[in-house]
């Protein structure tokens, strides 16, 4: 056979192979997609709904990354790693009353990027040293985790703004990573991330008004907003006496961020337990979610709100799966209107009470070991902020209704 004929046959074989390859890739691309339906059980619309797609639904997809579509529109999503399980969460900006949405999840070789609407961070000084329990010298550096040094205490100037912080595009929070373990609020006047700016001077200048906002809650020895506690002898006891503390930035994504903390050897009277907490927030909401797990069976866990003579106590009617206690009034450190609330599972309520410093909700942990509740703050200086009690109560009633009737995924 002539050389030219052989070359022609070889060309046809290569071409046929490419056609088969392209056809196979096309078929693979079609296969690399799953759908799931999401239903709103409420006869009213809802906004900024975080929906988590079960790991087994995306396990069939081979892509390193994923994109989620509502119809032809891509919606923000974020891959999560929860105790080694593969999960994908996405943000539904608006779901109409009684609406069922079909989501398409498509594998992707490129990591998608979205506007950053949440943040979690933990920052402490390096390059210096402790002296009489104060940290001398050094520069702040963001870290993924921290085993808290035994020398650290309140006002050691070691951890920037004294603990981990987390925020959405609506509000920011922090808690004191020391014996106080109280939760505080950063009011925001902007929708962009701000925590990276807070406390960079090494001092507590965030108590003064800034372009981004300010610290707006005086916590002191109270429960502040949603702090973890135990109710004993007529008093809410925060997580004060522990053997050691460990904190970690579990998620720091565009639509979802979380901080996990381990309180080793929390002493409650004659009992010791290891307590794990996970605090999370997602884009478009003021609510933080608190998930607690104890190594030992506990008679109760408690949380609550600071008492302020300028703020009125409000409580829901407990007709839903979730209920709330809240206060509203000119109680912010700026002297203007601030509403704060704890939203708790109604069937785990033991009592609503008070001590000298705080309004307290006492709750029965599930199985004596697990509890999930929510907390939020609404400041009048937010963009389109809540400025009166009636609007705040209507907002809380809506949050309770939505928590009690979450969107449902249907295969």
One Martini backbone bead per residue (centre of mass of N, CA, C, O) as a GRO file, in nm:
protein
  411
    1UNK     BB    1   0.099   0.034   0.019
    2UNK     BB    2   0.075   0.347   0.010
    3UNK     BB    3   0.175   0.606   0.207
    4UNK     BB    4  -0.072   0.796   0.163
    5UNK     BB    5  -0.289   0.585   0.249
    6UNK     BB    6  -0.190   0.538   0.536
    7UNK     BB    7  -0.221   0.832   0.628
    8UNK     BB    8  -0.525   0.846   0.578
    9UNK     BB    9  -0.610   0.623   0.775
   10UNK     BB   10  -0.486   0.743   1.029
   11UNK     BB   11  -0.654   1.002   1.024
   12UNK     BB   12  -0.933   0.862   1.052
   13UNK     BB   13  -0.878   0.729   1.325
   14UNK     BB   14  -0.824   0.988   1.487
   15UNK     BB   15  -1.091   1.128   1.422
   16UNK     BB   16  -1.277   0.907   1.541
   17UNK     BB   17  -1.161   0.930   1.829
   18UNK     BB   18  -1.242   1.225   1.878
   19UNK     BB   19  -1.544   1.188   1.847
   20UNK     BB   20  -1.574   0.985   2.080
   21UNK     BB   21  -1.455   1.167   2.295
   22UNK     BB   22  -1.658   1.401   2.274
   23UNK     BB   23  -1.909   1.228   2.322
   24UNK     BB   24  -1.824   1.130   2.604
   25UNK     BB   25  -1.796   1.411   2.735
   26UNK     BB   26  -2.087   1.493   2.690
   27UNK     BB   27  -2.215   1.264   2.854
   28UNK     BB   28  -2.067   1.331   3.117
   29UNK     BB   29  -2.184   1.618   3.148
   30UNK     BB   30  -2.476   1.522   3.177
   31UNK     BB   31  -2.420   1.334   3.429
   32UNK     BB   32  -2.296   1.598   3.588
   33UNK     BB   33  -2.605   1.595   3.732
   34UNK     BB   34  -2.836   1.724   3.977
   35UNK     BB   35  -3.155   1.714   4.144
   36UNK     BB   36  -3.355   1.940   4.362
   37UNK     BB   37  -3.624   1.997   4.573
   38UNK     BB   38  -3.770   2.306   4.708
   39UNK     BB   39  -3.988   2.377   4.987
   40UNK     BB   40  -4.234   2.609   5.092
   41UNK     BB   41  -4.462   2.578   5.368
   42UNK     BB   42  -4.531   2.870   5.341
   43UNK     BB   43  -4.782   3.144   5.296
   44UNK     BB   44  -4.494   3.292   5.257
   45UNK     BB   45  -4.235   3.467   5.203
   46UNK     BB   46  -3.870   3.434   5.173
   47UNK     BB   47  -3.536   3.516   5.286
   48UNK     BB   48  -3.233   3.404   5.301
   49UNK     BB   49  -3.191   3.085   5.233
   50UNK     BB   50  -3.043   2.810   5.380
   51UNK     BB   51  -2.931   2.527   5.183
   52UNK     BB   52  -2.860   2.182   5.236
   53UNK     BB   53  -2.697   1.943   5.057
   54UNK     BB   54  -2.668   1.633   5.056
   55UNK     BB   55  -2.392   1.436   5.024
   56UNK     BB   56  -2.521   1.198   4.851
   57UNK     BB   57  -2.601   1.387   4.602
   58UNK     BB   58  -2.280   1.465   4.532
   59UNK     BB   59  -2.123   1.188   4.513
   60UNK     BB   60  -2.176   1.142   4.190
   61UNK     BB   61  -1.982   1.369   4.157
   62UNK     BB   62  -1.649   1.446   4.013
   63UNK     BB   63  -1.605   1.718   4.088
   64UNK     BB   64  -1.433   1.951   4.280
   65UNK     BB   65  -1.677   2.131   4.210
   66UNK     BB   66  -1.970   2.356   4.243
   67UNK     BB   67  -2.293   2.430   4.093
   68UNK     BB   68  -2.589   2.637   4.132
   69UNK     BB   69  -2.927   2.616   3.995
   70UNK     BB   70  -3.203   2.843   3.918
   71UNK     BB   71  -3.243   2.738   3.651
   72UNK     BB   72  -3.030   2.969   3.481
   73UNK     BB   73  -2.944   3.062   3.768
   74UNK     BB   74  -2.685   3.135   3.957
   75UNK     BB   75  -2.608   3.045   4.291
   76UNK     BB   76  -2.486   3.068   4.586
   77UNK     BB   77  -2.211   2.863   4.703
   78UNK     BB   78  -2.082   2.603   4.948
   79UNK     BB   79  -1.834   2.414   5.063
   80UNK     BB   80  -1.841   2.152   5.308
   81UNK     BB   81  -1.684   2.026   5.621
   82UNK     BB   82  -1.853   1.771   5.817
   83UNK     BB   83  -1.694   1.539   5.966
   84UNK     BB   84  -1.605   1.449   5.656
   85UNK     BB   85  -1.849   1.554   5.513
   86UNK     BB   86  -2.015   1.610   5.218
   87UNK     BB   87  -2.115   1.950   5.148
   88UNK     BB   88  -2.382   2.172   5.021
   89UNK     BB   89  -2.438   2.518   5.015
   90UNK     BB   90  -2.716   2.753   4.969
   91UNK     BB   91  -2.866   3.063   4.837
   92UNK     BB   92  -3.195   3.185   4.881
   93UNK     BB   93  -3.315   3.494   4.830
   94UNK     BB   94  -3.608   3.387   4.712
   95UNK     BB   95  -3.924   3.258   4.841
   96UNK     BB   96  -4.222   3.176   4.773
   97UNK     BB   97  -4.523   3.102   4.838
   98UNK     BB   98  -4.548   2.761   4.812
   99UNK     BB   99  -4.277   2.702   4.681
  100UNK     BB  100  -4.112   2.516   4.415
  101UNK     BB  101  -3.771   2.433   4.369
  102UNK     BB  102  -3.533   2.363   4.111
  103UNK     BB  103  -3.221   2.224   4.153
  104UNK     BB  104  -2.895   2.248   4.005
  105UNK     BB  105  -2.612   2.026   4.015
  106UNK     BB  106  -2.279   2.107   3.911
  107UNK     BB  107  -1.991   2.019   3.803
  108UNK     BB  108  -1.647   2.155   3.861
  109UNK     BB  109  -1.310   2.259   3.783
  110UNK     BB  110  -1.401   2.537   3.893
  111UNK     BB  111  -1.393   2.775   4.127
  112UNK     BB  112  -1.624   2.954   4.259
  113UNK     BB  113  -1.723   3.305   4.284
  114UNK     BB  114  -1.824   3.533   4.546
  115UNK     BB  115  -1.953   3.745   4.738
  116UNK     BB  116  -1.853   3.859   5.049
  117UNK     BB  117  -2.094   3.801   5.335
  118UNK     BB  118  -1.888   3.650   5.520
  119UNK     BB  119  -1.713   3.603   5.849
  120UNK     BB  120  -1.417   3.451   6.002
  121UNK     BB  121  -1.204   3.516   6.296
  122UNK     BB  122  -0.853   3.479   6.421
  123UNK     BB  123  -0.643   3.693   6.632
  124UNK     BB  124  -0.289   3.712   6.712
  125UNK     BB  125   0.002   3.750   6.866
  126UNK     BB  126   0.339   3.778   6.744
  127UNK     BB  127   0.680   3.818   6.864
  128UNK     BB  128   0.634   3.806   7.168
  129UNK     BB  129   0.540   3.838   7.527
  130UNK     BB  130   0.480   3.739   7.843
  131UNK     BB  131   0.385   3.974   8.119
  132UNK     BB  132   0.188   3.952   8.365
  133UNK     BB  133  -0.045   3.857   8.148
  134UNK     BB  134   0.093   4.029   7.926
  135UNK     BB  135   0.137   4.129   7.593
  136UNK     BB  136   0.453   4.195   7.450
  137UNK     BB  137   0.437   4.293   7.162
  138UNK     BB  138   0.400   4.241   6.841
  139UNK     BB  139   0.178   4.088   6.591
  140UNK     BB  140  -0.091   4.049   6.413
  141UNK     BB  141  -0.242   3.720   6.336
  142UNK     BB  142  -0.399   3.513   6.139
  143UNK     BB  143  -0.582   3.214   6.230
  144UNK     BB  144  -0.730   2.891   6.246
  145UNK     BB  145  -0.605   2.840   6.542
  146UNK     BB  146  -0.631   2.797   6.921
  147UNK     BB  147  -0.437   2.745   7.201
  148UNK     BB  148  -0.481   2.873   7.493
  149UNK     BB  149  -0.291   3.026   7.696
  150UNK     BB  150  -0.245   3.026   8.035
  151UNK     BB  151  -0.170   3.345   8.048
  152UNK     BB  152  -0.441   3.411   7.951
  153UNK     BB  153  -0.664   3.697   7.970
  154UNK     BB  154  -0.808   3.960   8.043
  155UNK     BB  155  -0.640   4.213   7.899
  156UNK     BB  156  -0.368   4.097   7.734
  157UNK     BB  157  -0.336   4.180   7.422
  158UNK     BB  158  -0.341   3.909   7.230
  159UNK     BB  159  -0.636   3.928   7.126
  160UNK     BB  160  -0.824   4.037   6.893
  161UNK     BB  161  -1.098   4.152   7.040
  162UNK     BB  162  -1.069   3.892   7.257
  163UNK     BB  163  -1.165   3.710   6.998
  164UNK     BB  164  -1.376   3.575   6.810
  165UNK     BB  165  -1.522   3.638   6.480
  166UNK     BB  166  -1.848   3.718   6.328
  167UNK     BB  167  -2.025   3.769   6.002
  168UNK     BB  168  -2.240   3.954   5.817
  169UNK     BB  169  -2.407   4.195   5.616
  170UNK     BB  170  -2.551   4.304   5.909
  171UNK     BB  171  -2.359   4.163   6.140
  172UNK     BB  172  -2.158   4.141   6.443
  173UNK     BB  173  -1.941   3.915   6.635
  174UNK     BB  174  -1.829   3.813   6.972
  175UNK     BB  175  -1.598   3.644   7.197
  176UNK     BB  176  -1.454   3.572   7.498
  177UNK     BB  177  -1.130   3.406   7.519
  178UNK     BB  178  -1.209   3.339   7.836
  179UNK     BB  179  -1.355   3.337   8.147
  180UNK     BB  180  -1.611   3.490   8.033
  181UNK     BB  181  -1.769   3.404   7.767
  182UNK     BB  182  -1.892   3.651   7.612
  183UNK     BB  183  -2.137   3.804   7.405
  184UNK     BB  184  -2.104   4.033   7.134
  185UNK     BB  185  -2.157   4.349   6.946
  186UNK     BB  186  -2.135   4.453   6.598
  187UNK     BB  187  -2.223   4.728   6.453
  188UNK     BB  188  -2.345   4.797   6.117
  189UNK     BB  189  -2.313   5.042   5.830
  190UNK     BB  190  -2.230   4.798   5.648
  191UNK     BB  191  -2.213   4.515   5.406
  192UNK     BB  192  -1.926   4.471   5.455
  193UNK     BB  193  -1.647   4.358   5.567
  194UNK     BB  194  -1.486   4.444   5.910
  195UNK     BB  195  -1.306   4.276   6.111
  196UNK     BB  196  -1.018   4.341   5.985
  197UNK     BB  197  -1.032   4.643   6.135
  198UNK     BB  198  -1.058   4.541   6.422
  199UNK     BB  199  -0.816   4.618   6.663
  200UNK     BB  200  -0.534   4.702   6.516
  201UNK     BB  201  -0.425   4.899   6.759
  202UNK     BB  202  -0.462   4.711   7.037
  203UNK     BB  203  -0.738   4.826   7.113
  204UNK     BB  204  -1.077   4.964   7.217
  205UNK     BB  205  -1.185   5.164   6.974
  206UNK     BB  206  -1.465   5.011   6.900
  207UNK     BB  207  -1.633   5.195   7.108
  208UNK     BB  208  -1.609   5.388   6.877
  209UNK     BB  209  -1.706   5.556   6.623
  210UNK     BB  210  -1.726   5.439   6.283
  211UNK     BB  211  -1.768   5.379   5.954
  212UNK     BB  212  -1.862   5.070   6.016
  213UNK     BB  213  -1.899   5.119   6.340
  214UNK     BB  214  -1.964   4.928   6.657
  215UNK     BB  215  -1.969   4.867   6.974
  216UNK     BB  216  -2.311   4.802   7.135
  217UNK     BB  217  -2.236   4.615   7.396
  218UNK     BB  218  -2.273   4.561   7.743
  219UNK     BB  219  -2.160   4.291   7.926
  220UNK     BB  220  -1.969   4.201   8.141
  221UNK     BB  221  -2.135   3.976   8.377
  222UNK     BB  222  -2.324   3.893   8.170
  223UNK     BB  223  -2.495   3.736   7.889
  224UNK     BB  224  -2.561   3.941   7.692
  225UNK     BB  225  -2.573   3.741   7.389
  226UNK     BB  226  -2.614   3.405   7.413
  227UNK     BB  227  -2.465   3.290   7.634
  228UNK     BB  228  -2.310   3.042   7.798
  229UNK     BB  229  -2.483   2.832   8.050
  230UNK     BB  230  -2.566   2.767   8.401
  231UNK     BB  231  -2.822   2.675   8.624
  232UNK     BB  232  -2.741   2.788   8.963
  233UNK     BB  233  -2.852   2.907   9.248
  234UNK     BB  234  -3.001   3.155   9.092
  235UNK     BB  235  -2.770   3.139   8.853
  236UNK     BB  236  -2.579   3.241   8.583
  237UNK     BB  237  -2.318   3.030   8.464
  238UNK     BB  238  -2.058   3.063   8.304
  239UNK     BB  239  -1.771   2.971   8.120
  240UNK     BB  240  -1.514   2.988   8.350
  241UNK     BB  241  -1.417   2.700   8.450
  242UNK     BB  242  -1.119   2.562   8.305
  243UNK     BB  243  -0.857   2.389   8.166
  244UNK     BB  244  -0.923   2.460   7.852
  245UNK     BB  245  -0.877   2.624   7.523
  246UNK     BB  246  -1.038   2.592   7.189
  247UNK     BB  247  -1.007   2.747   6.862
  248UNK     BB  248  -1.193   2.762   6.535
  249UNK     BB  249  -1.201   2.806   6.192
  250UNK     BB  250  -1.436   2.632   6.013
  251UNK     BB  251  -1.559   2.885   5.849
  252UNK     BB  252  -1.480   3.115   5.546
  253UNK     BB  253  -1.723   3.238   5.358
  254UNK     BB  254  -1.949   3.391   5.148
  255UNK     BB  255  -2.229   3.248   5.306
  256UNK     BB  256  -2.049   3.090   5.536
  257UNK     BB  257  -1.979   3.091   5.896
  258UNK     BB  258  -1.746   2.948   6.156
  259UNK     BB  259  -1.715   2.861   6.511
  260UNK     BB  260  -1.507   2.657   6.711
  261UNK     BB  261  -1.531   2.520   7.053
  262UNK     BB  262  -1.329   2.406   7.338
  263UNK     BB  263  -1.426   2.308   7.671
  264UNK     BB  264  -1.213   2.196   7.898
  265UNK     BB  265  -1.323   2.127   8.202
  266UNK     BB  266  -1.603   2.216   8.288
  267UNK     BB  267  -1.709   2.367   8.588
  268UNK     BB  268  -2.004   2.230   8.770
  269UNK     BB  269  -1.941   2.217   9.053
  270UNK     BB  270  -1.895   1.863   9.075
  271UNK     BB  271  -1.878   1.897   8.759
  272UNK     BB  272  -1.733   1.764   8.452
  273UNK     BB  273  -1.688   1.901   8.112
  274UNK     BB  274  -1.695   1.872   7.762
  275UNK     BB  275  -1.741   2.155   7.551
  276UNK     BB  276  -1.908   2.207   7.240
  277UNK     BB  277  -1.896   2.468   6.990
  278UNK     BB  278  -2.116   2.617   6.730
  279UNK     BB  279  -2.086   2.914   6.536
  280UNK     BB  280  -2.321   3.056   6.300
  281UNK     BB  281  -2.346   3.219   5.968
  282UNK     BB  282  -2.540   3.393   5.718
  283UNK     BB  283  -2.645   3.541   5.460
  284UNK     BB  284  -2.900   3.781   5.527
  285UNK     BB  285  -2.850   3.770   5.849
  286UNK     BB  286  -2.864   3.803   6.215
  287UNK     BB  287  -2.838   3.510   6.278
  288UNK     BB  288  -2.720   3.289   6.519
  289UNK     BB  289  -2.585   2.960   6.561
  290UNK     BB  290  -2.612   2.732   6.840
  291UNK     BB  291  -2.400   2.444   6.906
  292UNK     BB  292  -2.424   2.187   7.156
  293UNK     BB  293  -2.179   1.963   7.330
  294UNK     BB  294  -2.166   1.708   7.575
  295UNK     BB  295  -1.993   1.459   7.754
  296UNK     BB  296  -2.203   1.517   7.973
  297UNK     BB  297  -2.464   1.505   8.175
  298UNK     BB  298  -2.709   1.766   8.200
  299UNK     BB  299  -2.957   1.943   8.366
  300UNK     BB  300  -2.854   2.213   8.211
  301UNK     BB  301  -2.899   2.494   7.995
  302UNK     BB  302  -2.805   2.840   7.939
  303UNK     BB  303  -2.944   3.166   7.856
  304UNK     BB  304  -2.936   3.523   7.731
  305UNK     BB  305  -2.980   3.863   7.868
  306UNK     BB  306  -2.925   4.167   7.927
  307UNK     BB  307  -2.987   4.398   8.162
  308UNK     BB  308  -3.195   4.698   8.095
  309UNK     BB  309  -3.366   4.982   8.190
  310UNK     BB  310  -3.404   5.075   7.868
  311UNK     BB  311  -3.528   4.777   7.831
  312UNK     BB  312  -3.773   4.572   7.709
  313UNK     BB  313  -3.940   4.288   7.776
  314UNK     BB  314  -3.984   4.008   7.547
  315UNK     BB  315  -4.240   3.755   7.463
  316UNK     BB  316  -4.351   3.482   7.339
  317UNK     BB  317  -4.624   3.230   7.307
  318UNK     BB  318  -4.527   2.925   7.235
  319UNK     BB  319  -4.668   2.809   6.943
  320UNK     BB  320  -4.395   2.719   6.844
  321UNK     BB  321  -4.101   2.550   6.802
  322UNK     BB  322  -4.018   2.847   6.842
  323UNK     BB  323  -3.885   3.092   7.067
  324UNK     BB  324  -3.875   3.411   7.265
  325UNK     BB  325  -3.645   3.649   7.389
  326UNK     BB  326  -3.648   4.014   7.447
  327UNK     BB  327  -3.505   4.339   7.371
  328UNK     BB  328  -3.602   4.700   7.369
  329UNK     BB  329  -3.395   4.995   7.313
  330UNK     BB  330  -3.167   5.248   7.442
  331UNK     BB  331  -2.894   5.015   7.475
  332UNK     BB  332  -2.675   5.127   7.328
  333UNK     BB  333  -2.354   5.271   7.318
  334UNK     BB  334  -2.492   5.506   7.133
  335UNK     BB  335  -2.801   5.554   7.252
  336UNK     BB  336  -2.974   5.363   7.081
  337UNK     BB  337  -3.146   5.138   6.905
  338UNK     BB  338  -3.185   4.798   7.048
  339UNK     BB  339  -3.213   4.458   6.950
  340UNK     BB  340  -3.248   4.151   7.141
  341UNK     BB  341  -3.217   3.780   7.096
  342UNK     BB  342  -3.360   3.460   7.188
  343UNK     BB  343  -3.388   3.141   7.016
  344UNK     BB  344  -3.586   2.858   7.114
  345UNK     BB  345  -3.677   2.544   7.196
  346UNK     BB  346  -3.976   2.488   7.330
  347UNK     BB  347  -3.947   2.173   7.429
  348UNK     BB  348  -3.675   2.271   7.617
  349UNK     BB  349  -3.822   2.424   7.827
  350UNK     BB  350  -3.807   2.510   8.174
  351UNK     BB  351  -3.734   2.833   8.209
  352UNK     BB  352  -3.814   3.173   8.285
  353UNK     BB  353  -3.577   3.404   8.414
  354UNK     BB  354  -3.362   3.553   8.677
  355UNK     BB  355  -3.113   3.773   8.767
  356UNK     BB  356  -2.934   4.045   8.843
  357UNK     BB  357  -2.819   4.067   8.517
  358UNK     BB  358  -3.031   3.855   8.377
  359UNK     BB  359  -3.201   3.710   8.127
  360UNK     BB  360  -3.339   3.370   8.147
  361UNK     BB  361  -3.284   3.054   7.978
  362UNK     BB  362  -3.393   2.730   8.055
  363UNK     BB  363  -3.256   2.418   7.933
  364UNK     BB  364  -3.305   2.096   7.789
  365UNK     BB  365  -3.106   1.872   7.694
  366UNK     BB  366  -3.058   1.648   7.461
  367UNK     BB  367  -2.986   1.379   7.643
  368UNK     BB  368  -2.814   1.594   7.826
  369UNK     BB  369  -2.605   1.713   7.562
  370UNK     BB  370  -2.798   1.884   7.357
  371UNK     BB  371  -2.797   2.216   7.183
  372UNK     BB  372  -3.015   2.454   7.004
  373UNK     BB  373  -2.968   2.801   6.920
  374UNK     BB  374  -3.053   3.153   6.891
  375UNK     BB  375  -2.921   3.481   6.785
  376UNK     BB  376  -2.977   3.853   6.797
  377UNK     BB  377  -2.922   4.177   6.627
  378UNK     BB  378  -3.076   4.520   6.612
  379UNK     BB  379  -2.978   4.818   6.454
  380UNK     BB  380  -3.058   5.142   6.359
  381UNK     BB  381  -2.773   5.192   6.183
  382UNK     BB  382  -2.844   5.023   5.982
  383UNK     BB  383  -2.926   4.945   5.688
  384UNK     BB  384  -3.244   4.958   5.730
  385UNK     BB  385  -3.313   4.980   6.020
  386UNK     BB  386  -3.447   4.911   6.328
  387UNK     BB  387  -3.659   5.168   6.515
  388UNK     BB  388  -3.892   4.979   6.644
  389UNK     BB  389  -4.077   4.760   6.825
  390UNK     BB  390  -4.288   4.659   6.617
  391UNK     BB  391  -4.080   4.576   6.400
  392UNK     BB  392  -3.922   4.378   6.579
  393UNK     BB  393  -4.152   4.183   6.647
  394UNK     BB  394  -4.221   4.109   6.354
  395UNK     BB  395  -3.943   3.991   6.294
  396UNK     BB  396  -3.941   3.769   6.513
  397UNK     BB  397  -4.197   3.622   6.421
  398UNK     BB  398  -4.076   3.542   6.148
  399UNK     BB  399  -3.832   3.381   6.250
  400UNK     BB  400  -3.996   3.169   6.407
  401UNK     BB  401  -4.160   3.065   6.167
  402UNK     BB  402  -3.912   2.973   5.996
  403UNK     BB  403  -3.780   2.782   6.202
  404UNK     BB  404  -4.052   2.605   6.233
  405UNK     BB  405  -4.055   2.619   5.885
  406UNK     BB  406  -3.866   2.475   5.694
  407UNK     BB  407  -3.728   2.397   5.430
  408UNK     BB  408  -3.777   2.133   5.179
  409UNK     BB  409  -3.640   1.842   5.061
  410UNK     BB  410  -3.690   1.681   4.734
  411UNK     BB  411  -3.639   1.394   4.531
   0.00000   0.00000   0.00000
